[in-house]
Amino acid sequence: MSNRSIGLSDQVYDYLVAHSLREPDLLRRLRDETARLTEFANMQIAPEQGQFMALLVQLIDARRCLEIGTFTGYSALAVTLAMPKDGRLVACDVSKEFTDIARRYWKEAGVADRIDLRLQPALKTLDELIAGGDANSFDFIFIDADKENYEGYYERALTLLRPGGMMAIDNVLWNGAVADPKVHDPMTDAIRALNDKVAKDQRVAISLVPIGDGLTLARKLS
């Protein structure tokens, strides 16, 4: 019994993965290729987080999803594979280099035609979606992009999310830096400010889950 979340030692983490992770070979190969990108490898979400988000998508029967920050496409692939065959995902990124890797795996998985990749600043894509009449239409939205724009992404995502829809925001624990009052830099301060905002936002029901680098779940209430 415990009245608080436990910390995960390497031994406990290995046990967690061994007793819960069901990662398809295609996702594992994508993760392995991404790990070879050296200085950028830490931008990859953990496989257990991808599986968790896929389960959320299935639980809410999501058919229209949006991803802000795609990188090499692991989370987009995990989410799209979890949706019904008529499910579609809009993916926002600015890197052709990284998303070219994503496209290869999406094609191999047979889901490339279900992912609409928009290569331009995400704020522009989100504003275009809102202007095009897509407010209140997305079932699931994942935010994992440049941290300084997190608040802008959050507000637009909340507009685009349908009532009852789910938003997932990545890196909200930021390797513990958000809890250290001595740490101040643009990214840490931006995440800390969003965490403060979401904690008080009565438009959503929330839970901050200590998976990966911290994942905030926000369900739009109305």
Sine and cosine of phi, psi and omega as CSV:
sin_phi,cos_phi,sin_psi,cos_psi,sin_omega,cos_omega
0.00,0.00,0.58,-0.82,0.06,-1.00
-0.47,-0.88,0.63,-0.78,0.02,-1.00
-0.98,-0.18,0.28,0.96,0.07,-1.00
-0.43,-0.90,0.31,-0.95,0.03,-1.00
-0.91,0.41,0.62,-0.79,-0.01,-1.00
-1.00,0.01,0.42,-0.91,0.17,-0.99
-0.98,0.18,0.45,-0.89,-0.05,-1.00
-0.95,-0.30,0.93,-0.36,0.18,-0.98
-0.95,0.31,0.22,-0.97,0.05,-1.00
-0.85,0.52,-0.62,0.79,-0.01,-1.00
-0.90,0.43,-0.70,0.71,0.00,-1.00
-0.93,0.36,-0.64,0.77,0.03,-1.00
-0.88,0.47,-0.70,0.71,0.02,-1.00
-0.87,0.49,-0.62,0.79,0.04,-1.00
-0.91,0.41,-0.69,0.72,0.03,-1.00
-0.84,0.55,-0.76,0.65,-0.03,-1.00
-0.90,0.44,-0.69,0.72,-0.05,-1.00
-0.91,0.42,-0.47,0.88,-0.10,-1.00
-0.95,-0.30,0.15,0.99,0.02,-1.00
-0.59,-0.80,-0.49,0.87,-0.14,-0.99
-0.97,0.26,0.81,-0.59,0.08,-1.00
-0.85,-0.53,0.94,0.34,-0.11,-0.99
-1.00,0.04,0.88,-0.47,0.07,-1.00
-0.85,0.52,0.48,-0.87,-0.05,-1.00
-0.85,0.53,-0.60,0.80,-0.01,-1.00
-0.88,0.47,-0.69,0.72,0.05,-1.00
-0.91,0.41,-0.63,0.78,0.03,-1.00
-0.89,0.46,-0.68,0.74,0.01,-1.00
-0.90,0.43,-0.63,0.78,0.06,-1.00
-0.90,0.44,-0.67,0.74,0.01,-1.00
-0.90,0.43,-0.65,0.76,0.02,-1.00
-0.90,0.43,-0.66,0.75,0.03,-1.00
-0.91,0.42,-0.65,0.76,0.02,-1.00
-0.90,0.44,-0.59,0.81,0.00,-1.00
-0.89,0.46,-0.40,0.92,0.01,-1.00
-0.99,0.14,0.00,1.00,0.03,-1.00
-0.99,0.15,0.20,0.98,0.06,-1.00
0.72,0.69,-0.99,-0.13,-0.15,-0.99
-0.91,0.42,-0.30,0.95,-0.01,-1.00
-0.98,-0.21,-0.07,1.00,-0.13,-0.99
-0.87,0.49,-0.50,0.87,-0.04,-1.00
-0.96,0.28,-0.05,1.00,0.08,-1.00
-0.99,0.16,-0.15,0.99,0.00,-1.00
-0.98,0.20,0.72,-0.70,0.08,-1.00
-0.95,0.30,0.37,-0.93,0.04,-1.00
-0.95,0.32,0.53,-0.85,-0.03,-1.00
-0.89,0.46,-0.57,0.82,0.02,-1.00
-0.93,0.37,-0.45,0.89,0.09,-1.00
-0.95,0.31,-0.66,0.76,0.06,-1.00
-0.86,0.50,-0.67,0.74,0.02,-1.00
-0.92,0.40,-0.61,0.79,0.03,-1.00
-0.90,0.44,-0.70,0.71,0.01,-1.00
-0.92,0.40,-0.60,0.80,0.06,-1.00
-0.88,0.48,-0.64,0.77,0.03,-1.00
-0.91,0.42,-0.66,0.75,0.05,-1.00
-0.87,0.50,-0.69,0.72,0.00,-1.00
-0.87,0.50,-0.66,0.75,0.03,-1.00
-0.93,0.38,-0.64,0.77,-0.04,-1.00
-0.89,0.45,-0.59,0.80,-0.02,-1.00
-0.99,-0.11,0.10,1.00,0.01,-1.00
0.80,0.60,0.74,0.67,-0.04,-1.00
-0.93,0.36,0.70,-0.72,0.06,-1.00
-0.83,-0.56,-0.21,0.98,0.02,-1.00
-0.72,-0.70,0.92,-0.39,-0.09,-1.00
-0.82,-0.57,0.38,-0.93,-0.03,-1.00
-0.67,-0.74,0.71,-0.71,0.03,-1.00
-0.82,-0.58,0.79,-0.61,0.00,-1.00
-0.95,-0.32,0.99,-0.15,-0.11,-0.99
0.98,-0.22,0.97,-0.25,-0.14,-0.99
-0.95,-0.32,-0.56,0.83,0.01,-1.00
0.84,0.55,-0.82,-0.58,-0.04,-1.00
-1.00,-0.06,0.15,0.99,0.23,-0.97
1.00,-0.04,0.18,0.98,-0.04,-1.00
-0.90,0.45,-0.79,0.61,-0.04,-1.00
-0.91,0.41,-0.63,0.78,0.04,-1.00
-0.87,0.49,-0.66,0.75,-0.01,-1.00
-0.93,0.37,-0.69,0.73,0.02,-1.00
-0.87,0.50,-0.69,0.73,-0.02,-1.00
-0.94,0.35,-0.70,0.71,-0.04,-1.00
-0.91,0.41,-0.64,0.76,0.04,-1.00
-0.90,0.44,-0.44,0.90,-0.02,-1.00
-0.99,0.13,-0.29,0.96,-0.01,-1.00
-0.99,0.14,0.35,-0.94,0.15,-0.99
-0.88,0.48,0.21,-0.98,-0.07,-1.00
-0.87,0.49,-0.43,0.90,0.02,-1.00
-1.00,0.01,0.08,1.00,0.01,-1.00
-0.97,0.26,0.56,-0.83,0.00,-1.00
-0.73,-0.68,0.53,-0.85,0.01,-1.00
-0.78,-0.63,0.73,-0.68,0.15,-0.99
-0.99,-0.13,0.83,-0.55,-0.05,-1.00
-0.92,-0.39,0.79,-0.62,-0.03,-1.00
-0.94,-0.34,0.79,-0.61,0.09,-1.00
-0.34,-0.94,0.16,-0.99,0.02,-1.00
-0.87,-0.49,-0.09,1.00,-0.10,-0.99
-0.97,-0.22,0.92,-0.39,0.11,-0.99
-0.94,0.34,-0.58,0.81,-0.03,-1.00
-0.86,0.52,-0.77,0.64,-0.04,-1.00
-0.96,0.28,-0.65,0.76,-0.05,-1.00
-0.96,0.26,-0.29,0.96,0.15,-0.99
-0.90,0.43,-0.58,0.82,0.11,-0.99
-0.90,0.44,-0.72,0.69,0.01,-1.00
-0.83,0.55,-0.71,0.70,-0.06,-1.00
-0.86,0.51,-0.61,0.80,0.01,-1.00
-0.87,0.49,-0.70,0.71,-0.04,-1.00
-0.96,0.26,-0.58,0.81,0.07,-1.00
-0.88,0.48,-0.65,0.76,0.01,-1.00
-0.90,0.43,-0.70,0.71,-0.01,-1.00
-0.89,0.46,-0.58,0.82,0.00,-1.00
-0.98,0.22,-0.20,0.98,-0.01,-1.00
0.98,0.19,0.39,0.92,-0.04,-1.00
-0.87,-0.49,0.13,0.99,-0.07,-1.00
-0.84,0.54,-0.57,0.82,-0.02,-1.00
-0.97,0.25,-0.13,0.99,0.01,-1.00
-0.98,-0.21,-0.01,1.00,-0.01,-1.00
-0.89,-0.46,0.87,-0.49,-0.01,-1.00
-0.99,-0.15,0.99,-0.14,-0.04,-1.00
-1.00,0.07,0.83,-0.55,0.02,-1.00
-0.94,-0.35,0.96,-0.30,-0.04,-1.00
-1.00,-0.05,1.00,0.08,0.06,-1.00
-0.21,-0.98,0.19,-0.98,0.02,-1.00
-0.80,0.60,0.72,-0.69,-0.12,-0.99
-0.88,0.48,-0.59,0.81,0.00,-1.00
-0.86,0.51,-0.60,0.80,0.03,-1.00
-0.91,0.41,-0.70,0.71,0.02,-1.00
-0.88,0.48,-0.69,0.72,-0.01,-1.00
-0.89,0.45,-0.68,0.73,0.04,-1.00
-0.90,0.44,-0.60,0.80,0.05,-1.00
-0.91,0.41,-0.64,0.76,0.02,-1.00
-0.90,0.45,-0.69,0.73,0.01,-1.00
-0.90,0.43,-0.72,0.69,-0.01,-1.00
-0.90,0.44,-0.47,0.88,-0.02,-1.00
-1.00,0.10,0.10,1.00,0.07,-1.00
1.00,-0.03,0.33,0.95,-0.07,-1.00
-1.00,-0.08,0.17,0.99,0.07,-1.00
-0.86,0.51,0.57,-0.82,0.06,-1.00
0.86,0.51,0.56,0.83,-0.09,-1.00
-0.83,-0.55,-0.23,0.97,-0.05,-1.00
-1.00,-0.07,0.62,-0.78,0.00,-1.00
-1.00,0.05,-0.59,0.81,-0.09,-1.00
-0.59,-0.81,0.73,-0.69,0.01,-1.00
-0.73,-0.68,0.77,-0.64,0.02,-1.00
-0.91,-0.41,0.81,-0.59,0.01,-1.00
-0.94,-0.34,0.88,-0.48,0.01,-1.00
-0.41,-0.91,0.92,0.39,-0.06,-1.00
-0.72,-0.69,-0.39,-0.92,-0.05,-1.00
-0.87,0.50,0.77,-0.64,-0.20,-0.98
-0.95,0.32,-0.52,0.86,-0.03,-1.00
-0.88,0.48,-0.41,0.91,0.00,-1.00
-0.99,-0.16,0.20,0.98,-0.07,-1.00
-0.84,0.54,-0.68,0.74,-0.03,-1.00
-0.90,0.43,-0.66,0.75,0.05,-1.00
-0.89,0.46,-0.64,0.77,0.06,-1.00
-0.90,0.43,-0.69,0.72,-0.04,-1.00
-0.87,0.50,-0.75,0.67,-0.04,-1.00
-0.90,0.44,-0.67,0.74,0.01,-1.00
-0.94,0.35,-0.63,0.77,0.03,-1.00
-0.89,0.46,-0.62,0.79,0.02,-1.00
-0.90,0.43,-0.58,0.81,0.08,-1.00
-0.92,0.40,-0.64,0.77,-0.07,-1.00
-0.98,0.18,-0.39,0.92,-0.05,-1.00
-0.97,0.26,0.65,-0.76,0.06,-1.00
-0.97,0.25,0.42,-0.91,0.14,-0.99
-0.84,0.55,0.76,-0.65,-0.08,-1.00
1.00,0.01,-0.17,0.99,0.02,-1.00
-0.97,0.26,0.26,-0.97,-0.10,-0.99
-0.88,-0.47,0.73,-0.68,0.12,-0.99
-0.93,-0.37,0.66,-0.75,0.07,-1.00
-0.84,-0.54,0.80,-0.60,-0.06,-1.00
-0.89,-0.45,0.85,-0.53,-0.12,-0.99
-1.00,0.00,0.32,-0.95,0.11,-0.99
0.90,0.43,0.46,0.89,-0.10,-1.00
-0.97,0.25,-0.22,0.98,0.11,-0.99
-0.99,-0.14,-0.31,0.95,0.15,-0.99
0.74,0.67,0.77,0.63,0.01,-1.00
0.83,0.56,0.48,0.88,0.04,-1.00
1.00,0.02,-0.15,0.99,-0.09,-1.00
-0.90,0.44,-0.53,0.85,-0.04,-1.00
-0.90,0.43,-0.39,0.92,-0.02,-1.00
-1.00,-0.01,-0.04,1.00,-0.02,-1.00
-0.98,-0.21,0.95,-0.30,-0.06,-1.00
-0.90,0.43,-0.21,0.98,0.00,-1.00
-0.99,0.11,-0.24,0.97,-0.06,-1.00
-1.00,-0.05,0.86,-0.51,0.05,-1.00
-0.65,-0.76,0.90,-0.44,0.13,-0.99
-0.46,-0.89,0.28,-0.96,-0.11,-0.99
-0.82,0.57,-0.67,0.74,-0.05,-1.00
-0.95,0.32,-0.73,0.68,0.01,-1.00
-0.88,0.48,-0.70,0.71,-0.01,-1.00
-0.90,0.43,-0.58,0.82,0.01,-1.00
-0.92,0.38,-0.68,0.73,0.03,-1.00
-0.91,0.41,-0.69,0.72,0.01,-1.00
-0.86,0.51,-0.67,0.74,0.00,-1.00
-0.91,0.42,-0.66,0.75,0.03,-1.00
-0.92,0.40,-0.66,0.75,0.04,-1.00
-0.85,0.53,-0.68,0.73,0.03,-1.00
-0.89,0.46,-0.67,0.74,-0.03,-1.00
-0.91,0.41,-0.75,0.66,-0.06,-1.00
-0.91,0.42,-0.59,0.81,-0.01,-1.00
-0.86,0.51,-0.48,0.88,-0.04,-1.00
-0.97,-0.23,-0.04,1.00,-0.14,-0.99
-0.98,0.20,0.94,-0.34,-0.03,-1.00
-0.98,0.18,0.01,1.00,0.07,-1.00
-0.98,0.19,-0.22,0.98,-0.09,-1.00
-0.72,-0.70,0.45,-0.89,0.25,-0.97
-0.99,-0.14,0.68,-0.74,-0.18,-0.98
-0.74,-0.67,0.35,-0.94,0.22,-0.98
-0.47,-0.89,0.78,-0.63,0.09,-1.00
-0.99,-0.12,0.91,-0.41,-0.11,-0.99
-0.98,-0.20,0.80,-0.60,-0.01,-1.00
-0.99,0.15,0.88,0.47,0.09,-1.00
-0.91,-0.42,0.61,-0.79,-0.09,-1.00
0.86,0.51,-0.79,-0.61,0.02,-1.00
-0.99,-0.16,0.39,0.92,-0.03,-1.00
0.99,-0.11,0.81,-0.59,-0.05,-1.00
-0.74,-0.67,0.90,-0.43,0.08,-1.00
-1.00,0.04,0.78,-0.63,0.11,-0.99
-0.97,-0.25,0.78,-0.63,-0.01,-1.00
-0.76,-0.65,0.90,-0.43,0.02,-1.00
-0.99,-0.14,0.84,-0.55,-0.01,-1.00
-0.94,0.34,0.79,-0.61,-0.11,-0.99
-1.00,0.08,-0.60,0.80,-0.01,-1.00
-0.37,-0.93,0.00,0.00,0.00,0.00
